Amino acid sequence: MKATVIHGPRDIRFEEVPDPRIELPTDAIVKVHTSCICGSDLWPYRGDDETTEPHTIGHECLGVVEEVGADVRDVRPGDFVIVPFDHCDNTCSACRNGAHSACENLGMTRSGQAEYARVTQADGSLVKTDGVPDADLVPSLMTLSDVMATGWHAAVSAGVRQGGTAVVVGDGAVGLCGVLAASQLGAETVIAMSRHEPRQELARRFGATHVVAERGKEGVAAVKEILGGVGGDAVLECVGNGPAFEQAFRVARPGATVGMVGVPHGVEAPLRVMFSKNVGLAGGMAPVRRYLPDLLERVLRREIDPGLVFDLTLPLDQVAEGYRAMDERTAIKVLLQP
């Protein structure tokens, strides 16, 4: 098959690789219908995560089940499915506790930006739609593989509540989905911290009541001015680097919780601040399967349209251009279609 392969920093190639195959009786092979590029893919693309040898990349996709292992019962060839980036059995103690991303049989999508992908826990992970979805719903369904569920996890972890206040640090696709999640969960005031006009506009469409462009001390002051001199009840950290983490804790009010979903790079928890302000830290890798049924219904009822985060669509064989666009911040998120 043809797949996206990373060879090193800023070296993305669309080339021939071996087809994935059934390796375990719980596996399924999915023919990719739509995929995309994630902000976390930029860590290895920029060289922040080392690539020691060429390998396929991409962990978000929708598609049609092509083949299933002997133990798979709930999905069959021909089913159109949403593929969570983190595969789970949906039955172990971690899954039963809502921590599907820590499943005892955890797997990951390894070739989402390709013609085919292997899913290691098909019955526990894949969520079927009622046939091939309408074309206008595909972008929003695509977000359910990762970014919308991840933004939702940030909001849930931060304790967003009806009538409360929320501050979102990060204006990438996950941060924007976090704004949408905070609004859907009933926050009365939702502050998006963003310095980029197109992203500010989308944040407002997703429910942000205020936008703060400042950072550091100026950003803290701007947030507190909006919130009557205090920080946010819930803070969503949707980047994963040190400055964003520091910003998140600075804009949190005493007793708040920071919901962390950005993949950590160069981050240290500010334990002294957490101790003195009683600010909690929760979150981590999103348990996508936990949120999928609810989010799918919201998309199908057209209550939410998270697919608006895609502002560039490319053929899959032009994936390298998509990486360049996201790296240079000329695109928020790139949709890829074979």
C-alpha positions in Angstrom: 0.0 0.0 0.0 1.0 3.7 -0.2 1.5 5.3 3.2 2.9 8.4 4.8 6.4 7.7 6.1 8.6 10.0 8.2 12.3 9.7 7.5 13.5 12.5 9.8 12.9 16.2 10.6 10.8 17.7 7.9 11.2 14.7 5.7 7.7 13.3 4.9 7.3 10.9 2.0 4.3 9.1 0.5 5.6 5.8 -0.5 5.1 2.1 -0.8 5.1 0.0 2.4 3.9 -3.5 3.3 0.1 -3.8 3.8 -1.0 -4.2 7.4 -2.3 -7.7 8.1 -4.3 -9.5 10.8 -1.9 -10.4 13.5 -4.2 -11.2 16.4 -7.7 -12.6 16.5 -9.0 -9.2 17.9 -7.6 -7.2 14.9 -9.4 -5.5 12.0 -8.0 -4.0 8.8 -9.7 -0.7 7.8 -9.5 0.7 4.3 -9.0 4.4 5.0 -11.7 6.7 3.7 -10.5 10.0 5.3 -7.5 10.9 7.5 -5.8 14.0 8.7 -2.7 15.5 10.3 -2.5 16.0 14.0 -0.7 18.8 15.8 1.2 16.1 17.8 2.5 14.8 14.5 4.5 18.0 14.3 6.7 17.0 17.3 8.6 14.3 15.2 8.2 16.4 12.1 10.2 19.3 13.7 12.7 16.9 15.3 11.5 17.4 18.9 10.8 13.7 19.0 13.7 11.7 17.4 13.0 9.5 14.4 15.6 6.8 14.6 14.4 5.0 11.5 11.7 5.6 8.8 8.2 4.5 9.9 4.6 5.2 9.0 2.9 8.1 10.7 -0.7 9.2 11.3 -3.1 8.1 13.9 -6.5 9.6 12.9 -8.8 8.0 10.3 -12.3 6.9 9.2 -12.9 4.0 7.0 -14.5 0.8 5.9 -13.7 -2.5 7.6 -11.9 -4.7 5.1 -11.1 -7.8 7.1 -11.5 -9.0 10.7 -9.8 -11.5 13.0 -11.4 -14.7 14.2 -12.6 -13.3 17.6 -14.2 -10.1 16.2 -18.0 -10.2 16.5 -19.3 -6.6 16.6 -18.0 -5.2 13.3 -17.9 -6.9 9.9 -16.4 -6.2 6.5 -18.2 -3.4 4.9 -19.0 -1.4 8.1 -18.1 2.3 8.0 -16.3 3.0 11.3 -14.7 5.8 13.3 -11.2 4.6 14.5 -10.1 6.0 17.9 -6.4 6.7 17.8 -6.0 4.7 21.0 -7.4 1.2 20.7 -8.9 -0.5 23.7 -10.8 -3.7 24.6 -13.5 -1.7 26.4 -13.8 -4.4 29.1 -10.7 -4.3 31.3 -10.7 -2.6 34.7 -9.1 0.6 33.2 -11.8 0.8 30.5 -14.6 0.2 33.0 -13.2 3.1 35.1 -13.3 5.4 32.0 -9.6 5.3 31.5 -9.7 3.6 28.1 -6.4 5.2 27.1 -4.7 3.1 29.8 -6.3 -0.1 28.6 -4.6 -3.4 29.6 -4.6 -4.2 25.9 -3.8 -0.7 24.6 -3.0 -0.3 20.9 -2.4 2.7 18.6 -3.2 3.5 15.0 0.2 3.5 13.2 -0.7 4.2 9.6 -3.7 6.5 9.6 -2.3 8.6 6.8 -2.3 5.6 4.4 -4.5 3.4 2.4 -5.1 0.9 5.2 -4.8 0.8 8.9 -4.7 -2.1 11.5 -6.9 -1.8 14.6 -5.7 -4.1 17.4 -8.9 -4.2 19.4 -11.7 -4.0 16.9 -14.7 -4.8 19.0 -13.7 -2.6 21.8 -12.6 0.4 19.7 -14.5 0.8 16.5 -17.7 2.7 16.4 -20.0 2.1 13.4 -22.1 4.7 11.6 -25.3 3.9 9.8 -23.7 3.4 6.4 -21.4 5.8 4.7 -22.1 9.3 6.2 -23.2 12.3 4.3 -20.2 14.1 2.8 -20.7 17.3 4.8 -20.6 15.3 8.1 -17.3 13.6 7.3 -15.0 16.4 8.6 -16.7 16.5 11.9 -16.8 12.7 12.2 -13.0 12.8 11.4 -12.4 14.9 14.5 -14.0 12.2 16.7 -11.0 10.0 16.1 -8.9 12.3 18.2 -9.1 16.1 18.5 -12.8 16.6 19.4 -12.5 13.8 22.0 -9.2 15.2 23.3 -10.7 18.7 23.6 -13.7 17.1 25.4 -11.3 15.2 27.7 -9.6 18.5 28.6 -12.9 20.1 29.6 -14.1 17.1 31.6 -10.7 16.7 33.3 -10.7 20.4 34.2 -14.2 20.1 35.7 -16.0 22.5 33.4 -19.5 23.0 34.9 -22.8 24.6 34.1 -22.6 28.3 34.7 -18.8 28.3 35.5 -15.8 29.9 33.8 -13.3 28.2 31.6 -10.0 29.4 30.1 -8.5 27.5 27.1 -4.7 27.7 26.6 -3.8 26.8 23.0 -5.6 27.7 19.7 -4.7 24.6 17.7 -7.4 22.1 16.7 -7.5 20.6 20.2 -7.7 23.9 21.9 -10.5 25.0 19.6 -12.3 21.8 20.2 -11.8 22.4 23.9 -13.6 25.8 23.5 -16.5 23.9 21.9 -16.5 21.3 24.6 -16.5 23.9 27.4 -19.4 25.7 25.7 -21.3 22.4 25.3 -20.8 21.5 28.9 -22.4 24.7 30.0 -19.6 27.2 30.9 -21.1 30.7 31.1 -17.8 32.4 30.3 -15.3 30.7 27.9 -12.0 32.5 27.3 -9.8 31.5 24.4 -6.2 32.5 24.6 -5.2 33.1 20.9 -3.1 35.5 19.0 -4.2 34.5 15.5 -7.2 36.1 13.9 -8.6 33.1 12.0 -8.4 31.0 15.1 -9.9 33.7 17.2 -12.9 33.9 14.8 -13.4 30.1 14.9 -13.1 30.1 18.7 -16.0 32.6 18.8 -18.0 30.4 16.5 -17.4 27.5 18.9 -18.7 29.5 21.9 -15.8 31.6 23.2 -17.3 34.6 25.0 -13.9 36.3 25.1 -10.6 36.1 23.4 -7.3 37.1 25.0 -4.3 37.6 22.8 -1.8 38.5 25.5 0.6 36.0 27.1 2.6 35.9 30.3 1.7 38.4 33.0 -0.3 40.5 30.6 -2.4 37.5 29.7 -3.0 36.7 33.3 -4.1 40.3 33.9 -6.4 40.3 30.9 -8.1 37.0 32.1 -8.5 38.3 35.6 -10.0 41.5 34.4 -12.7 39.6 32.5 -13.3 37.3 35.5 -13.7 40.0 38.1 -10.1 39.7 39.5 -9.8 36.0 39.8 -8.8 33.2 37.4 -10.8 30.5 35.7 -12.7 27.8 37.5 -11.5 25.3 34.9 -8.4 25.7 32.7 -7.8 23.6 29.6 -4.1 23.1 28.7 -4.1 22.0 25.0 -0.5 22.5 23.9 1.9 20.5 26.0 5.0 22.7 26.2 6.5 24.6 29.1 5.2 28.1 28.4 1.6 26.8 27.9 1.7 24.8 31.1 3.0 27.8 33.1 0.3 30.0 31.5 -2.4 27.5 32.4 -1.5 27.5 36.1 -1.2 31.3 36.2 -4.7 31.8 34.9 -6.3 29.3 37.3 -8.1 30.6 40.3 -7.5 29.0 43.7 -9.3 25.7 43.9 -9.4 25.3 40.2 -8.3 22.3 38.1 -6.1 22.3 35.0 -7.1 19.7 32.5 -4.0 18.7 30.6 -4.2 17.0 27.2 -1.2 18.5 25.3 1.5 15.8 24.8 4.1 17.0 27.4 7.4 18.4 26.1 9.7 20.2 28.5 7.1 20.4 31.2 7.4 20.4 35.0 4.4 20.5 37.3 4.6 23.7 39.4 4.0 21.8 42.7 4.6 24.9 44.9 1.8 26.8 43.0 -0.4 23.8 43.1 0.2 23.5 46.9 -0.3 27.1 47.8 -3.3 27.7 45.5 -4.9 24.3 45.9 -4.9 24.0 42.1 -5.4 20.5 40.8 -4.0 18.8 37.7 -5.9 16.1 35.8 -6.1 14.7 32.3 -3.7 12.9 30.0 -4.1 10.9 26.8 -7.8 11.1 25.8 -9.8 7.9 26.3 -11.5 8.5 23.0 -13.8 5.4 23.1 -15.3 6.7 26.4 -16.6 9.9 24.7 -17.4 8.6 21.2 -21.0 7.5 21.5 -22.1 10.9 23.0 -20.0 13.0 20.5 -21.2 10.9 17.6 -24.8 11.7 18.5 -24.1 15.4 18.8 -22.5 15.4 15.4 -25.3 13.4 13.7 -27.9 15.7 15.3 -25.8 18.6 13.9 -25.6 20.1 17.4 -21.8 20.6 16.9 -19.6 21.0 13.9 -16.1 20.4 15.0 -15.1 19.7 11.4 -14.7 23.5 11.0 -11.2 23.1 12.4 -10.2 21.7 8.9 -9.2 24.7 6.8 -7.2 22.9 4.2 -8.1 19.7 2.3 -5.5 17.8 0.3 -5.2 14.5 -1.6 -3.4 12.0 0.5 -0.4 11.9 -1.9 0.2 15.6 -1.1 0.5 14.9 2.6 4.0 16.5 2.8 2.5 19.8 1.8 -0.1 19.4 4.6 2.7 19.0 7.1 4.4 22.1 5.8 1.2 24.1 6.1 0.6 23.1 9.7 4.3 23.6 10.6 4.2 27.2 9.2 0.8 27.8 10.8 -0.9 28.6 7.5 -3.4 25.9 8.3 -5.1 24.9 11.6 -5.6 21.3 10.6 -5.3 19.4 7.3 -7.9 16.9 6.1 -6.5 14.2 3.8 -8.6 12.2 1.3 -7.3 9.3 -0.9 
